[in-house]
Amino acid sequence: MKLRGFYVGRGQRVAAALLVMLLAECLWTIRQQPLEPNDYRYARCGREMWERPSVLQGYFTSCGNLNGDGTLAYRLAGFPLTAQRVAMLAADHFRMPANRLYADGSLNGSTWEARHELAWVKYLLRLPFVLFAIWLGGGLWWVAKRLFGPEGGALALGLYVFCPEIVHYATRPNNEILAMWGQYGLVYTAMGVAHALQGPRSKWRPRIILLTVALGLTATAHLLAAVLGLVAGSAFFFYLAERRRAYVSQIMIFAALGALAIVFAGFGFRISAFLYVFTGGSGRFWFSAHAVEHFVTTPANAGILVATLVAAVIYATSRRSRYFGNTAPLLMLLALAFVYTTQVVSAPWLWALPFLFTFVGGVFADALDSVGRERKMFLALTAAVVVTQAALCWLTLAGVMAG
């Protein structure tokens, strides 16, 4: 089937079905969750960024310096509410003065005060993060499919969709899901630029601009994610550029300067608030195995753990699986899984999950390339892993199993 020049094959239909399942999981979870104080905090800070930034010297909003995390999540949480408020006030302006609904300024208060006038507050606050999670899922499938084929892409996306932690972070305002989205895109965009350098110059500029935007948006979500992504992306970029390595430093410096401008714009071009990026400590980190221990000992992640162990054994014993496409996400997984921030509350281990699913999808795809009885056996194992993980995820979301 073709849709305006885009071929929709079996792989695309499977990916679309999985992403619809992720959307359904997120909407069901949001429906069950009441609004929490943290939701109102993100809404208040985000609305102030769009409507009336704080006049206090050195502070961007009345929330202070945002606990050291980035501005992107606050802007995403506040934008739908601000847009709805502006639309309602604009429509009210065309009514007769005696018939105006918001003449008493009820829409000018906080989200809590205006919760009866604003509609679908719970969904508007959280839906932007759901959409970014779906966007990342689509990107994960596209990367895995391009590298490993339809089977690898489907497995990577299946584990992503049925991971309880992904659903948890996708259904509440936070910068972690955005940092995960940005860092994964940043690393693979850097690889894409390296491949583009081998072709005509006409294809260089769009990908370099995309790399700059990816780095900038990642930095507005979390500074540490951008720094780690910049270092890893530069390393992979330099490795893949081969005869064009003289351009790597220039391109990455250009991307870093462009990203700095995007971060400055995220603070509304307020120099006093922007300078806090360099003194807030959000880039400080160390290493710990606590988050990894918690992830592997959580029963809801049993399917993912089994798939990871099988992939690790195959990777270690099969020379066929040890190539750049599998090794790159493995290196990113090992680099991120044990990182923790020392100055702000964050979850760098979450940023490692897309790389984990890419690695598992790639190794399993190699095993599925075998023929005969071995392929059938491994195909059954792959299906069993995905079905088991889906069941565990749904039991966790329903509250039957602890997440």
C-alpha positions in Angstrom: 0.0 0.0 0.0 1.3 3.5 -0.9 0.3 6.7 0.8 1.4 9.8 -1.3 4.6 8.2 -2.3 5.3 6.5 1.1 5.2 2.8 1.0 3.2 1.2 3.8 4.3 -2.4 4.1 3.9 -5.0 6.8 6.8 -3.5 8.9 5.1 -0.1 8.8 1.8 -1.5 9.8 3.3 -3.5 12.7 5.1 -0.3 13.9 1.9 1.7 13.6 -0.1 -0.9 15.6 2.6 -0.9 18.4 2.6 2.9 18.6 -1.2 2.9 18.8 -0.9 0.5 21.7 1.6 2.9 23.4 -0.9 5.7 22.9 -3.7 3.6 24.4 -1.5 2.6 27.4 -0.6 6.3 28.1 -4.2 7.6 27.7 -5.5 4.8 30.0 -2.8 5.6 32.6 -3.5 9.4 32.5 -7.3 8.6 32.9 -6.5 6.7 36.1 -4.2 9.4 37.6 -5.4 12.5 39.4 -3.6 15.7 39.1 -0.7 16.0 41.5 1.2 18.9 43.0 4.0 18.4 40.6 1.6 18.7 37.7 0.5 22.1 38.9 4.1 23.1 39.5 5.1 22.4 35.9 1.9 24.1 34.7 2.7 27.2 36.8 6.3 27.5 35.7 5.5 26.8 32.1 2.7 29.3 31.9 4.9 31.9 33.5 7.5 31.3 30.8 5.0 31.9 28.1 2.8 34.6 29.7 4.8 36.6 32.4 8.3 35.6 33.3 9.4 36.6 36.8 11.0 40.1 37.3 13.1 38.8 40.1 16.8 39.2 39.3 18.5 35.9 38.4 15.2 33.9 38.3 13.2 33.0 35.2 10.0 32.1 37.0 8.5 32.4 40.5 9.5 28.7 40.9 13.1 29.8 41.4 15.7 28.2 39.2 13.7 25.1 38.3 15.7 22.8 40.5 18.5 22.9 38.0 16.6 21.0 35.2 15.8 22.4 31.8 13.1 24.6 30.5 11.7 22.4 27.7 9.4 20.3 29.9 7.9 23.4 31.6 7.2 25.1 28.3 5.6 21.9 26.9 3.4 21.5 30.0 2.3 25.1 30.0 1.9 25.7 26.3 -1.5 23.9 25.8 -3.0 25.7 28.8 -1.7 29.1 27.7 -2.9 28.5 24.2 -6.4 27.5 25.5 -6.5 30.5 27.7 -5.5 32.9 24.9 -8.1 31.3 22.6 -10.9 31.6 25.2 -10.0 35.2 25.9 -9.9 36.0 22.2 -13.3 34.5 21.6 -14.7 36.3 24.7 -13.4 39.6 23.2 -15.9 39.3 20.4 -18.9 39.0 22.7 -20.9 41.9 24.0 -19.5 43.3 27.2 -22.6 42.2 29.1 -22.3 38.7 27.8 -18.6 38.1 28.4 -17.8 35.0 30.4 -14.4 35.9 31.8 -14.8 39.6 32.5 -13.9 39.0 36.2 -10.4 37.8 35.2 -11.0 34.2 36.3 -8.6 33.0 33.5 -5.8 35.2 34.8 -5.1 33.2 37.9 -3.1 30.0 38.4 -4.0 26.7 36.8 -5.6 25.6 40.1 -7.8 28.8 40.2 -8.8 28.4 36.5 -9.3 24.7 36.6 -13.1 25.0 36.2 -12.8 27.3 33.2 -10.0 25.4 31.4 -11.0 22.1 29.9 -9.2 18.7 29.8 -6.4 20.1 32.1 -5.2 16.6 33.0 -4.7 15.6 29.4 -3.4 18.9 28.1 -0.6 18.9 30.7 0.5 15.4 29.9 -0.3 14.8 26.2 2.9 16.6 24.9 5.0 14.1 26.8 3.0 11.2 25.4 3.6 12.6 21.9 7.3 12.8 22.4 7.4 9.2 23.7 5.5 8.1 20.5 7.9 10.2 18.4 10.9 8.5 20.1 9.3 5.1 19.5 8.9 5.9 15.8 12.6 7.0 15.6 13.7 3.9 17.5 11.8 1.7 15.0 13.2 3.6 12.0 16.8 3.3 13.2 16.5 -0.3 14.1 14.7 -1.2 10.9 17.3 0.6 8.8 20.2 -1.1 10.6 18.7 -4.6 11.3 15.7 -5.1 9.1 11.9 -5.4 10.0 12.4 -8.1 12.6 15.0 -6.0 14.6 12.8 -2.9 14.3 9.7 -4.7 15.5 11.4 -6.2 18.5 13.1 -3.0 19.6 9.8 -1.1 19.3 7.9 -3.9 21.0 10.1 -3.8 24.1 10.0 0.0 24.1 6.2 0.1 24.0 5.7 -2.5 26.7 8.3 -1.1 29.1 6.5 0.2 32.2 9.1 2.9 32.9 8.5 4.3 29.4 4.8 4.6 30.1 5.4 6.0 33.6 7.6 8.9 32.4 5.5 9.5 29.3 2.4 10.2 31.3 3.6 13.0 33.6 5.5 16.3 33.1 9.2 15.7 33.3 12.4 16.5 31.4 13.6 12.8 31.4 11.5 11.6 28.5 12.6 14.7 26.5 16.3 14.2 27.4 15.9 10.5 26.3 14.3 11.5 23.0 16.9 14.2 22.3 20.0 12.2 23.2 19.0 9.2 21.1 18.2 11.4 18.2 21.4 13.4 18.7 23.7 10.3 18.6 22.1 8.8 15.5 21.8 12.2 13.8 25.6 12.6 14.3 26.1 9.2 12.6 23.8 10.3 9.8 25.8 13.5 9.2 29.0 11.3 9.1 27.4 9.2 6.3 26.1 12.3 4.5 29.7 13.7 4.3 30.5 10.8 2.0 28.0 12.1 -0.5 27.4 15.4 -2.3 27.6 18.7 -0.4 24.0 19.5 -1.1 23.0 16.9 1.5 25.3 18.3 4.2 23.5 21.4 5.3 20.0 19.9 6.2 21.6 17.2 8.4 23.9 19.6 10.1 21.0 21.9 10.9 19.1 18.9 12.2 22.1 18.0 14.4 22.2 21.5 15.8 18.5 21.5 16.6 18.7 18.0 18.2 21.6 19.2 20.4 19.9 22.4 21.3 16.6 20.8 22.3 18.4 18.1 24.3 20.2 20.9 26.2 17.0 22.7 26.9 15.7 19.4 28.4 18.8 18.4 30.4 22.3 19.8 30.2 24.0 16.6 31.1 22.2 14.6 28.4 23.3 17.1 25.8 27.0 17.0 27.0 27.1 13.2 27.1 25.3 13.1 23.7 27.8 15.6 22.3 30.8 13.6 23.4 29.4 10.3 22.2 28.1 11.8 18.9 31.5 13.4 18.2 33.3 10.1 18.9 31.0 8.1 16.5 31.1 11.0 14.0 34.9 10.9 13.9 34.9 7.2 13.6 32.5 7.1 10.7 33.7 10.2 8.8 36.8 8.4 7.5 38.3 10.7 4.8 36.2 13.6 5.9 37.4 13.8 9.4 38.8 17.3 9.0 35.2 18.6 9.0 34.1 16.9 12.2 35.5 19.5 14.6 34.1 22.4 12.6 30.6 20.9 12.4 30.4 20.0 16.1 31.6 23.5 17.1 28.9 25.0 14.8 26.3 22.7 16.3 27.4 23.5 19.9 27.2 27.3 19.2 23.8 26.9 17.6 22.6 24.7 20.6 23.8 27.5 23.0 21.6 29.9 21.1 18.6 27.6 21.4 19.1 27.3 25.1 19.4 31.1 25.4 16.1 31.3 23.5 14.6 28.8 25.9 15.2 31.3 28.7 13.5 34.0 26.8 16.8 35.7 26.0 17.2 36.7 29.6 20.9 36.7 30.3 20.6 36.5 34.1 18.5 33.3 34.0 20.6 31.9 31.1 23.9 32.2 33.1 22.4 29.8 35.7 23.0 27.0 33.2 26.7 27.3 33.9 26.5 27.5 37.7 23.4 25.4 38.6 25.3 22.1 38.8 22.9 20.1 36.5 25.9 18.7 34.6 27.6 17.2 37.6 27.5 13.4 37.8 29.1 10.3 39.2 28.5 6.5 38.9 26.3 4.1 40.8 24.8 0.7 40.1 21.7 1.3 42.2 19.4 2.2 39.4 20.5 -0.8 37.3 20.0 -3.1 40.3 16.5 -1.7 40.8 15.6 -2.1 37.1 16.8 -5.8 36.8 15.1 -6.8 40.1 11.7 -5.4 39.1 9.4 -8.2 38.1 7.7 -6.0 35.5 10.9 -5.9 33.5 11.4 -9.7 33.3 10.8 -10.0 29.6 13.3 -7.2 28.9 15.9 -8.8 31.2 15.6 -12.2 29.5 16.0 -10.6 26.1 19.0 -8.6 27.3 20.7 -11.7 28.7 20.1 -13.7 25.6 21.4 -10.8 23.4 24.5 -10.4 25.6 25.3 -14.2 25.3 24.9 -14.1 21.5 27.0 -11.0 21.2 29.8 -12.4 23.3 29.9 -15.8 21.5 29.1 -14.9 17.9 31.6 -12.9 15.9 28.9 -12.2 13.4 27.0 -10.0 15.9 30.1 -7.9 16.9 29.9 -5.1 14.3 29.4 -1.3 14.6 25.6 -1.4 14.4 25.4 -3.5 17.5 28.4 -2.2 19.3 27.5 1.5 19.2 24.2 1.1 21.2 25.9 -1.3 23.6 28.6 1.3 24.3 26.0 4.0 24.9 24.1 1.6 27.2 27.2 0.9 29.3 28.1 4.6 29.4 24.6 5.8 30.6 23.3 3.0 32.8 25.5 3.7 35.7 25.4 7.5 35.6 23.6 9.5 38.3 23.4 13.2 38.9 24.8 14.6 42.1 23.2 18.1 42.2 19.7 17.5 40.7 17.2 14.7 40.8 17.4 13.0 37.5 17.3 9.6 35.9 20.1 9.1 33.4 19.5 5.3 33.4 16.3 6.0 31.6 18.2 7.6 28.7 20.0 4.3 28.2 16.8 2.3 27.5 16.4 3.2 23.7 20.0 2.1 23.2 19.3 -1.1 25.1 16.3 -1.9 22.9 18.3 -1.1 19.8 21.1 -3.5 20.9 18.7 -6.3 21.6 16.8 -5.8 18.3 20.1 -5.9 16.4 21.4 -9.0 18.0 18.1 -10.9 17.7 17.8 -9.8 14.1 21.2 -11.5 13.4 20.1 -14.7 15.1 16.9 -14.6 13.1 18.9 -14.6 9.9 19.6 -18.2 10.4 17.7 -20.8 8.4 15.6 -23.9 9.1 14.9 -25.1 12.6 17.1 -22.6 14.4 15.2 -19.7 12.9 11.8 -21.1 13.9 13.0 -21.7 17.4 14.4 -18.2 17.8 11.4 -16.7 16.2 9.2 -18.4 18.8 11.5 -17.2 21.6 11.3 -13.6 20.3 7.5 -13.7 20.2 7.3 -15.2 23.7 9.5 -12.5 25.1 7.4 -9.7 23.6 4.1 -11.3 24.7 5.4 -11.9 28.2 6.7 -8.3 28.5 3.3 -7.0 27.2 1.5 -9.0 29.9 3.8 -7.8 32.6 3.4 -4.2 31.5 -0.4 -4.4 31.4 -0.5 -6.0 34.9 1.7 -3.3 36.2 -0.4 -0.5 34.7 -3.6 -2.1 36.1 -2.0 -2.1 39.6 -2.0 -5.9 39.9 1.9 -6.1 39.9 4.3 -3.6 41.5 6.2 -1.6 39.0 
